Amino acid sequence: MKTLAVLICVMVHLSLHAQTEDLKPLQTISTDLNNDGKPDTITITSTLSEKGKFNQVSVSLTGYDAETFVAKNAWKHVDHPFQKHNKNEVSSNYLYVAKGPKQTVVLLFGDVDEAGYRQEFSIINIKDNIANMVLDKEEGTPDIAIVAKLEDLDKDGKYELVFRGFKETYVQTDSFYEADVSNYCPYYVYTIDEDCVLNKQLTKKYNEDNYVFAGFDPAEDVRVLHPREGGRLRIVK
């Protein structure tokens, strides 16, 4: 009986050792995530063999238990266009961090396939000293193919994610108007809180201010005129 117990302990030790070896450390980030003046830690690790991809993120707030989040499939580097036009609060290509007075938001980007479909996109919200994954894109939910910005649009202390489901398709050139014409592809605005849901009011306003608004659904039969010399976009029939 004693021999069996020893054998079990050895097997458990070997199993844990193998798991530790498989878990590759990629980056450790030290930064204040909850505005208490103390350094907190984000640890990025992976059990994947593919270079540039990872599947585990741990958030440790000083004085609180660490929370570990695991990808359904895999995350990759932050989209370059997004990283270029949005200031990352930490020095990392693996994830994007935005810090506000009431919350810190971490964005995790998955791959985009040849058809423009993003396999995975996740959001960790850090609020009241708790880190929660408030969005982990499920199959059948709106695609988050093009991430435009992360900003508190209405200045209420909550960040909004602005994104598109796919790229516009330019269907024709209009020589009379000296403009290009595309199908209608609206932006969507999700407010990040205990969950992430479509904010219809901000979605409508954002499209009216930055694009055009012709409803919440993309439409191939709605044409958008893009003047080549700049100026206001508009819907053409």
Contacts in CASP RR format, 6 or more apart in sequence:
PFRMAT RR
TARGET T0000
AUTHOR 0000-0000-0000
METHOD contacts of the structure
MODEL  1
MKTLAVLICVMVHLSLHAQTEDLKPLQTISTDLNNDGKPDTITITSTLSE
KGKFNQVSVSLTGYDAETFVAKNAWKHVDHPFQKHNKNEVSSNYLYVAKG
PKQTVVLLFGDVDEAGYRQEFSIINIKDNIANMVLDKEEGTPDIAIVAKL
EDLDKDGKYELVFRGFKETYVQTDSFYEADVSNYCPYYVYTIDEDCVLNK
QLTKKYNEDNYVFAGFDPAEDVRVLHPREGGRLRIVK
22 47 0 8 1.000
23 45 0 8 1.000
23 46 0 8 1.000
23 47 0 8 1.000
23 56 0 8 1.000
24 45 0 8 1.000
24 46 0 8 1.000
24 47 0 8 1.000
25 43 0 8 1.000
25 44 0 8 1.000
25 45 0 8 1.000
26 44 0 8 1.000
26 45 0 8 1.000
26 46 0 8 1.000
26 54 0 8 1.000
26 94 0 8 1.000
27 43 0 8 1.000
27 44 0 8 1.000
27 92 0 8 1.000
27 94 0 8 1.000
28 41 0 8 1.000
28 42 0 8 1.000
28 43 0 8 1.000
28 44 0 8 1.000
29 41 0 8 1.000
29 42 0 8 1.000
29 43 0 8 1.000
29 44 0 8 1.000
29 90 0 8 1.000
29 91 0 8 1.000
29 92 0 8 1.000
29 97 0 8 1.000
30 39 0 8 1.000
30 40 0 8 1.000
30 41 0 8 1.000
31 39 0 8 1.000
31 40 0 8 1.000
31 42 0 8 1.000
31 89 0 8 1.000
31 90 0 8 1.000
31 97 0 8 1.000
32 38 0 8 1.000
32 39 0 8 1.000
32 40 0 8 1.000
32 99 0 8 1.000
33 40 0 8 1.000
33 42 0 8 1.000
33 59 0 8 1.000
33 61 0 8 1.000
33 97 0 8 1.000
33 99 0 8 1.000
33 104 0 8 1.000
33 126 0 8 1.000
33 131 0 8 1.000
34 40 0 8 1.000
34 61 0 8 1.000
34 104 0 8 1.000
34 126 0 8 1.000
34 129 0 8 1.000
35 99 0 8 1.000
35 100 0 8 1.000
35 101 0 8 1.000
36 62 0 8 1.000
38 62 0 8 1.000
39 62 0 8 1.000
40 59 0 8 1.000
40 60 0 8 1.000
40 61 0 8 1.000
40 62 0 8 1.000
41 58 0 8 1.000
41 59 0 8 1.000
41 60 0 8 1.000
41 66 0 8 1.000
42 57 0 8 1.000
42 58 0 8 1.000
42 59 0 8 1.000
42 60 0 8 1.000
42 90 0 8 1.000
42 95 0 8 1.000
42 97 0 8 1.000
42 106 0 8 1.000
43 57 0 8 1.000
43 58 0 8 1.000
43 60 0 8 1.000
44 54 0 8 1.000
44 56 0 8 1.000
44 57 0 8 1.000
44 92 0 8 1.000
44 94 0 8 1.000
44 95 0 8 1.000
45 54 0 8 1.000
45 56 0 8 1.000
45 57 0 8 1.000
45 58 0 8 1.000
46 53 0 8 1.000
46 54 0 8 1.000
46 55 0 8 1.000
46 56 0 8 1.000
47 55 0 8 1.000
47 56 0 8 1.000
48 54 0 8 1.000
48 55 0 8 1.000
48 74 0 8 1.000
50 74 0 8 1.000
52 76 0 8 1.000
52 77 0 8 1.000
53 74 0 8 1.000
53 75 0 8 1.000
53 76 0 8 1.000
53 111 0 8 1.000
54 71 0 8 1.000
54 74 0 8 1.000
54 75 0 8 1.000
54 76 0 8 1.000
54 94 0 8 1.000
55 70 0 8 1.000
55 71 0 8 1.000
55 73 0 8 1.000
55 74 0 8 1.000
55 75 0 8 1.000
56 68 0 8 1.000
56 69 0 8 1.000
56 70 0 8 1.000
56 71 0 8 1.000
57 68 0 8 1.000
57 69 0 8 1.000
57 75 0 8 1.000
57 95 0 8 1.000
57 106 0 8 1.000
57 108 0 8 1.000
57 124 0 8 1.000
58 66 0 8 1.000
58 67 0 8 1.000
58 68 0 8 1.000
58 69 0 8 1.000
59 66 0 8 1.000
59 67 0 8 1.000
59 68 0 8 1.000
59 69 0 8 1.000
59 106 0 8 1.000
59 124 0 8 1.000
59 126 0 8 1.000
59 131 0 8 1.000
60 66 0 8 1.000
60 67 0 8 1.000
61 126 0 8 1.000
61 129 0 8 1.000
61 131 0 8 1.000
64 129 0 8 1.000
64 130 0 8 1.000
67 131 0 8 1.000
67 132 0 8 1.000
69 122 0 8 1.000
69 124 0 8 1.000
69 133 0 8 1.000
71 108 0 8 1.000
71 120 0 8 1.000
71 122 0 8 1.000
72 120 0 8 1.000
72 136 0 8 1.000
73 110 0 8 1.000
73 119 0 8 1.000
73 120 0 8 1.000
74 110 0 8 1.000
74 111 0 8 1.000
74 119 0 8 1.000
74 120 0 8 1.000
75 94 0 8 1.000
75 95 0 8 1.000
75 108 0 8 1.000
75 109 0 8 1.000
75 110 0 8 1.000
75 120 0 8 1.000
75 122 0 8 1.000
76 109 0 8 1.000
76 110 0 8 1.000
76 111 0 8 1.000
77 93 0 8 1.000
77 94 0 8 1.000
77 109 0 8 1.000
78 88 0 8 1.000
78 92 0 8 1.000
78 93 0 8 1.000
78 94 0 8 1.000
78 95 0 8 1.000
78 96 0 8 1.000
78 107 0 8 1.000
78 109 0 8 1.000
79 109 0 8 1.000
79 112 0 8 1.000
79 147 0 8 1.000
82 96 0 8 1.000
82 109 0 8 1.000
82 147 0 8 1.000
82 148 0 8 1.000
82 149 0 8 1.000
83 93 0 8 1.000
83 96 0 8 1.000
85 149 0 8 1.000
86 96 0 8 1.000
86 98 0 8 1.000
86 149 0 8 1.000
86 150 0 8 1.000
88 96 0 8 1.000
88 97 0 8 1.000
89 97 0 8 1.000
89 98 0 8 1.000
89 99 0 8 1.000
89 104 0 8 1.000
90 97 0 8 1.000
95 106 0 8 1.000
95 107 0 8 1.000
95 108 0 8 1.000
95 109 0 8 1.000
96 106 0 8 1.000
96 107 0 8 1.000
96 109 0 8 1.000
96 150 0 8 1.000
97 104 0 8 1.000
97 105 0 8 1.000
97 106 0 8 1.000
97 107 0 8 1.000
98 104 0 8 1.000
98 105 0 8 1.000
98 107 0 8 1.000
98 150 0 8 1.000
98 159 0 8 1.000
100 152 0 8 1.000
100 157 0 8 1.000
100 159 0 8 1.000
101 157 0 8 1.000
102 127 0 8 1.000
102 157 0 8 1.000
102 158 0 8 1.000
103 125 0 8 1.000
103 126 0 8 1.000
103 127 0 8 1.000
103 157 0 8 1.000
103 158 0 8 1.000
103 159 0 8 1.000
103 192 0 8 1.000
104 125 0 8 1.000
104 126 0 8 1.000
104 127 0 8 1.000
105 123 0 8 1.000
105 124 0 8 1.000
105 125 0 8 1.000
105 126 0 8 1.000
105 150 0 8 1.000
105 159 0 8 1.000
105 192 0 8 1.000
106 123 0 8 1.000
106 124 0 8 1.000
106 125 0 8 1.000
106 126 0 8 1.000
107 121 0 8 1.000
107 122 0 8 1.000
107 123 0 8 1.000
107 147 0 8 1.000
107 150 0 8 1.000
107 161 0 8 1.000
108 120 0 8 1.000
108 121 0 8 1.000
108 122 0 8 1.000
108 123 0 8 1.000
108 124 0 8 1.000
109 118 0 8 1.000
109 121 0 8 1.000
109 147 0 8 1.000
110 118 0 8 1.000
110 119 0 8 1.000
110 120 0 8 1.000
110 121 0 8 1.000
111 118 0 8 1.000
111 119 0 8 1.000
111 120 0 8 1.000
112 118 0 8 1.000
112 119 0 8 1.000
112 145 0 8 1.000
113 119 0 8 1.000
116 143 0 8 1.000
116 145 0 8 1.000
116 166 0 8 1.000
116 167 0 8 1.000
117 143 0 8 1.000
117 145 0 8 1.000
118 137 0 8 1.000
118 143 0 8 1.000
118 144 0 8 1.000
118 145 0 8 1.000
120 136 0 8 1.000
120 137 0 8 1.000
121 135 0 8 1.000
121 137 0 8 1.000
121 144 0 8 1.000
121 147 0 8 1.000
122 133 0 8 1.000
122 135 0 8 1.000
122 136 0 8 1.000
122 137 0 8 1.000
123 133 0 8 1.000
123 134 0 8 1.000
123 135 0 8 1.000
123 136 0 8 1.000
123 161 0 8 1.000
123 192 0 8 1.000
123 196 0 8 1.000
124 131 0 8 1.000
124 132 0 8 1.000
124 133 0 8 1.000
124 134 0 8 1.000
125 131 0 8 1.000
125 132 0 8 1.000
125 133 0 8 1.000
125 134 0 8 1.000
125 192 0 8 1.000
125 193 0 8 1.000
125 194 0 8 1.000
126 132 0 8 1.000
132 194 0 8 1.000
134 192 0 8 1.000
134 193 0 8 1.000
134 194 0 8 1.000
134 195 0 8 1.000
134 196 0 8 1.000
135 190 0 8 1.000
135 192 0 8 1.000
135 195 0 8 1.000
135 196 0 8 1.000
137 144 0 8 1.000
142 165 0 8 1.000
142 188 0 8 1.000
142 198 0 8 1.000
143 165 0 8 1.000
143 166 0 8 1.000
144 161 0 8 1.000
144 163 0 8 1.000
144 165 0 8 1.000
145 163 0 8 1.000
145 164 0 8 1.000
145 165 0 8 1.000
145 166 0 8 1.000
145 167 0 8 1.000
146 163 0 8 1.000
146 164 0 8 1.000
146 165 0 8 1.000
146 166 0 8 1.000
146 167 0 8 1.000
147 161 0 8 1.000
147 162 0 8 1.000
147 163 0 8 1.000
148 162 0 8 1.000
148 163 0 8 1.000
148 164 0 8 1.000
148 187 0 8 1.000
149 161 0 8 1.000
149 162 0 8 1.000
150 159 0 8 1.000
150 160 0 8 1.000
150 161 0 8 1.000
150 162 0 8 1.000
151 159 0 8 1.000
151 160 0 8 1.000
151 162 0 8 1.000
152 158 0 8 1.000
152 159 0 8 1.000
152 160 0 8 1.000
153 160 0 8 1.000
153 162 0 8 1.000
153 189 0 8 1.000
153 202 0 8 1.000
153 206 0 8 1.000
154 160 0 8 1.000
154 202 0 8 1.000
158 191 0 8 1.000
158 192 0 8 1.000
158 193 0 8 1.000
159 191 0 8 1.000
159 192 0 8 1.000
160 189 0 8 1.000
160 190 0 8 1.000
160 191 0 8 1.000
160 192 0 8 1.000
160 199 0 8 1.000
160 202 0 8 1.000
161 189 0 8 1.000
161 190 0 8 1.000
161 192 0 8 1.000
161 196 0 8 1.000
162 187 0 8 1.000
162 188 0 8 1.000
162 189 0 8 1.000
162 206 0 8 1.000
163 187 0 8 1.000
163 188 0 8 1.000
163 190 0 8 1.000
164 185 0 8 1.000
164 186 0 8 1.000
164 187 0 8 1.000
164 188 0 8 1.000
165 185 0 8 1.000
165 188 0 8 1.000
165 218 0 8 1.000
166 185 0 8 1.000
166 218 0 8 1.000
167 185 0 8 1.000
168 182 0 8 1.000
168 183 0 8 1.000
168 185 0 8 1.000
168 224 0 8 1.000
169 182 0 8 1.000
169 183 0 8 1.000
169 185 0 8 1.000
169 220 0 8 1.000
170 180 0 8 1.000
170 181 0 8 1.000
170 182 0 8 1.000
171 181 0 8 1.000
171 182 0 8 1.000
171 183 0 8 1.000
171 220 0 8 1.000
171 223 0 8 1.000
172 180 0 8 1.000
172 181 0 8 1.000
173 179 0 8 1.000
173 180 0 8 1.000
173 181 0 8 1.000
174 180 0 8 1.000
174 181 0 8 1.000
174 225 0 8 1.000
174 236 0 8 1.000
177 225 0 8 1.000
177 227 0 8 1.000
178 227 0 8 1.000
178 228 0 8 1.000
178 229 0 8 1.000
179 225 0 8 1.000
179 226 0 8 1.000
179 227 0 8 1.000
179 228 0 8 1.000
180 225 0 8 1.000
180 226 0 8 1.000
180 228 0 8 1.000
181 223 0 8 1.000
181 224 0 8 1.000
181 225 0 8 1.000
181 226 0 8 1.000
181 236 0 8 1.000
182 223 0 8 1.000
182 224 0 8 1.000
182 226 0 8 1.000
183 218 0 8 1.000
183 219 0 8 1.000
183 220 0 8 1.000
183 222 0 8 1.000
183 223 0 8 1.000
183 224 0 8 1.000
184 212 0 8 1.000
184 214 0 8 1.000
184 218 0 8 1.000
184 219 0 8 1.000
184 220 0 8 1.000
184 222 0 8 1.000
184 223 0 8 1.000
184 224 0 8 1.000
184 235 0 8 1.000
185 218 0 8 1.000
186 203 0 8 1.000
186 207 0 8 1.000
186 211 0 8 1.000
186 213 0 8 1.000
186 214 0 8 1.000
186 215 0 8 1.000
186 216 0 8 1.000
186 217 0 8 1.000
186 218 0 8 1.000
187 203 0 8 1.000
187 206 0 8 1.000
187 207 0 8 1.000
187 210 0 8 1.000
187 211 0 8 1.000
188 198 0 8 1.000
188 203 0 8 1.000
188 216 0 8 1.000
189 198 0 8 1.000
189 199 0 8 1.000
189 202 0 8 1.000
189 203 0 8 1.000
189 206 0 8 1.000
190 196 0 8 1.000
190 197 0 8 1.000
190 198 0 8 1.000
190 199 0 8 1.000
191 197 0 8 1.000
191 199 0 8 1.000
191 202 0 8 1.000
198 216 0 8 1.000
200 216 0 8 1.000
203 216 0 8 1.000
204 213 0 8 1.000
204 215 0 8 1.000
207 213 0 8 1.000
211 224 0 8 1.000
211 233 0 8 1.000
212 224 0 8 1.000
212 233 0 8 1.000
212 234 0 8 1.000
212 235 0 8 1.000
214 222 0 8 1.000
214 235 0 8 1.000
222 235 0 8 1.000
223 235 0 8 1.000
223 236 0 8 1.000
223 237 0 8 1.000
224 233 0 8 1.000
224 234 0 8 1.000
224 235 0 8 1.000
224 236 0 8 1.000
225 233 0 8 1.000
225 234 0 8 1.000
225 235 0 8 1.000
225 236 0 8 1.000
226 233 0 8 1.000
227 233 0 8 1.000
END
